[in-house]
Amino acid sequence: MNKTTIVAFLLLTSNTLFANSITSEINAIESEWANIYYNKNKATNPSNYQALLTKTQQLSKSHYKATGFIIWQAIIISSNAAHQPPFTALESINTAKTLLESAIQDHPAALEGAAFTILGTLYYMTPGWPISFGNNKKAETLLKKGLKINPKSIDANYFYASYLLSIDKLNEAVKFFKLALNQPARANQTFADQQLQKEAHIALLDTYSRIRTSRLINFIALFSSQQIAQDNFFIKKLSKIYTHI
């Protein structure tokens, strides 16, 4: 093995070890986040999210340009926003938005397009102008980009389905909730994926319920409109009779 080959081998090995180290650390962050997020007692305690955010920020500084840590900062900040007062929450969401936009600019495919999915979710869940930046059109564009990068992602399918549900596209929402449920959980994030799939299952049942209700309302409306037409015909007929009396 000549010197050039040895140098190349060492570079390749060090890059692989570096990548494996980052992946391991990101997985640890996600596992800790899932433990907080899905445990309602922990989620309502700001110190839990803050401790995890501080750890993620430190890792981000240690691994320059590792976009995954930027994305996880945004996820932690936006998750904690749900437990903050309204104005503080809006500031947090804006901070998360800036981080996600930065991540997309630096490495769009990082974490298999997660930045697009999370940013798209913020766009449809956040109030629109003049309160904040919420925008359904932008939300849909971003969510579709996340799905295009990773069509087998539980998160990408779930959040796109959730968006469709929010704009009353019920039948389309069913399709993507089913796709989220049919994906296998990741071996290194079984807990997080299974918890999200539980939410997808609940949302799917709710969607079916809304579809049934919508059909019933449409049926009643159709029946009522026919009844009204019959009543109007009867009233007109009576009017003609009485005008000749």
C-alpha positions in Angstrom: 0.0 0.0 0.0 1.6 3.3 -1.1 1.5 6.6 0.8 -1.3 8.0 -1.3 -3.4 5.0 -0.7 -2.8 5.1 3.0 -3.7 8.8 3.2 -6.9 8.2 1.2 -7.8 5.3 3.4 -7.2 7.3 6.6 -9.3 10.2 5.3 -12.1 7.9 4.3 -12.0 6.1 7.7 -11.9 9.3 9.7 -14.9 10.8 7.6 -16.9 7.6 8.2 -16.2 7.6 11.9 -17.1 11.3 12.1 -20.4 10.7 10.3 -21.1 7.7 12.5 -20.4 9.9 15.6 -22.8 12.6 14.4 -25.5 10.1 13.6 -25.1 8.5 17.0 -25.3 11.9 18.7 -28.4 13.0 16.6 -30.1 9.7 17.5 -29.5 10.3 21.2 -30.9 13.9 20.8 -34.0 12.5 19.1 -34.5 9.7 21.7 -34.3 12.3 24.5 -36.7 14.6 22.7 -39.2 11.8 22.2 -39.0 10.9 25.9 -39.8 14.5 26.8 -42.4 15.2 24.0 -44.5 12.1 24.6 -44.3 12.3 28.4 -46.8 15.1 29.1 -45.4 15.7 32.6 -41.9 16.3 31.2 -43.1 18.2 28.2 -44.8 20.9 30.3 -41.5 21.5 32.3 -39.5 24.1 30.3 -36.3 23.1 32.0 -36.4 19.7 30.2 -36.5 21.2 26.8 -34.0 23.9 27.7 -31.5 21.3 28.9 -31.8 19.4 25.7 -31.6 22.6 23.6 -28.4 23.6 25.4 -26.9 20.1 24.7 -27.9 20.4 21.0 -26.4 23.8 20.7 -23.1 22.7 22.2 -23.0 19.7 19.7 -23.8 22.1 16.9 -20.7 24.2 17.8 -18.6 21.1 18.1 -19.6 19.8 14.7 -19.4 22.8 12.4 -21.9 22.7 9.5 -23.6 19.6 10.8 -27.0 20.6 9.7 -28.8 17.9 11.7 -28.1 19.7 14.9 -29.6 23.0 13.5 -32.7 21.1 12.6 -33.0 19.6 16.0 -32.6 23.0 17.7 -35.6 24.1 15.7 -37.6 21.0 16.6 -36.9 21.4 20.3 -37.7 25.2 20.3 -41.0 24.7 18.4 -42.0 21.8 20.6 -41.5 23.9 23.7 -43.4 26.8 22.2 -46.7 24.8 22.8 -46.1 25.3 26.5 -45.2 29.0 26.4 -47.4 32.2 26.6 -48.6 33.4 23.2 -46.1 36.1 22.5 -43.2 34.1 23.8 -44.4 31.2 21.7 -44.5 33.3 18.5 -40.9 34.5 19.1 -39.9 30.8 19.6 -41.6 29.8 16.4 -39.9 32.6 14.5 -36.5 31.5 15.8 -37.3 27.9 14.7 -38.3 29.2 11.3 -35.0 31.0 10.9 -33.0 27.9 11.9 -34.9 25.7 9.5 -34.4 28.1 6.6 -30.7 28.2 7.3 -30.6 24.4 7.4 -32.4 24.2 4.0 -30.0 26.7 2.5 -26.9 24.8 3.8 -28.1 21.2 3.2 -31.6 20.6 1.9 -31.5 16.8 2.2 -30.2 16.7 5.8 -32.0 14.2 8.0 -33.8 13.1 4.8 -35.6 16.4 4.2 -36.8 16.9 7.8 -36.3 20.7 7.6 -38.9 21.0 4.8 -41.4 18.9 6.8 -41.0 20.7 10.0 -41.0 24.2 8.4 -44.1 23.3 6.3 -45.8 22.2 9.5 -45.0 25.5 11.2 -46.4 27.4 8.2 -49.8 25.7 8.4 -50.0 25.6 12.2 -49.0 29.2 12.8 -51.4 32.1 12.5 -51.2 34.1 9.3 -50.5 37.8 8.7 -50.6 40.2 10.6 -50.1 37.9 13.7 -47.4 35.7 12.2 -46.1 34.0 9.0 -48.7 31.2 8.6 -49.4 30.4 5.0 -51.1 27.3 3.7 -49.8 27.6 0.1 -46.2 27.7 1.4 -46.9 24.9 3.9 -48.1 22.6 1.1 -45.0 23.3 -1.1 -42.6 22.6 1.8 -44.4 19.5 2.9 -44.4 18.1 -0.6 -40.7 18.7 -0.9 -40.1 16.8 2.3 -42.2 13.9 1.0 -40.3 14.0 -2.3 -37.0 13.6 -0.5 -38.2 10.8 1.7 -41.6 9.3 0.6 -41.3 6.5 3.1 -40.9 8.8 6.1 -43.5 8.3 8.8 -43.1 12.0 9.8 -43.4 13.4 6.3 -46.5 11.4 5.5 -48.1 12.1 8.9 -47.6 15.8 8.8 -48.7 16.1 5.2 -51.9 14.2 6.1 -52.4 16.4 9.1 -52.1 19.5 6.9 -54.7 18.0 4.4 -57.0 17.4 7.4 -56.7 21.0 8.5 -58.0 22.2 5.1 -60.8 19.6 5.0 -59.2 17.4 2.2 -60.4 14.3 4.2 -60.1 11.6 1.6 -56.5 12.7 0.7 -55.7 12.8 4.4 -56.8 9.2 4.8 -54.3 8.1 2.1 -51.3 9.7 3.8 -52.3 8.7 7.3 -52.4 5.1 6.0 -48.9 5.6 4.4 -47.6 6.8 7.8 -49.1 3.8 9.5 -47.7 1.3 7.0 -44.1 2.4 7.2 -41.8 0.3 9.4 -40.5 2.0 12.5 -36.8 2.8 12.4 -34.6 0.3 14.4 -32.8 3.1 16.2 -36.0 5.2 16.9 -38.7 2.6 17.5 -40.3 4.5 20.4 -40.5 7.9 18.6 -41.9 6.3 15.4 -44.4 4.1 17.2 -45.7 7.0 19.2 -46.2 9.1 16.1 -48.0 6.1 14.4 -50.3 6.0 17.4 -51.2 9.6 16.8 -51.6 8.8 13.1 -54.0 6.0 14.0 -56.1 8.3 16.2 -56.1 11.0 13.5 -57.2 8.4 10.9 -60.1 7.3 13.0 -61.1 11.0 13.5 -60.8 11.6 9.8 -63.1 8.6 9.1 -65.6 10.0 11.6 -65.5 13.4 9.9 -66.1 11.8 6.5 -69.1 10.0 7.8 -70.5 13.1 9.5 -69.9 15.1 6.2 -71.8 12.5 4.2 -74.7 12.5 6.7 -74.9 16.3 6.6 -74.9 16.2 2.8 -77.6 13.6 2.8 -79.8 15.6 5.2 -79.1 18.8 3.2 -80.2 17.0 0.0 -83.3 15.6 1.7 -84.1 19.1 3.2 -83.7 20.8 -0.2 -86.1 18.3 -1.8 -88.6 18.9 1.1 -88.3 22.6 0.8 -88.9 22.3 -3.0 -92.0 20.2 -2.3 -93.2 22.7 0.3 -92.7 25.6 -2.0 -94.6 23.8 -4.8 -97.5 23.1 -2.3 -97.5 26.7 -1.1 -97.7 28.0 -4.7 -100.5 25.6 -5.5 -102.4 26.8 -2.4 -101.8 30.4 -3.3 -103.4 29.8 -6.8 -106.4 28.1 -5.2 -107.0 30.9 -2.7 -106.6 33.6 -5.3 -109.6 32.1 -7.1 -111.8 31.9 -4.0 
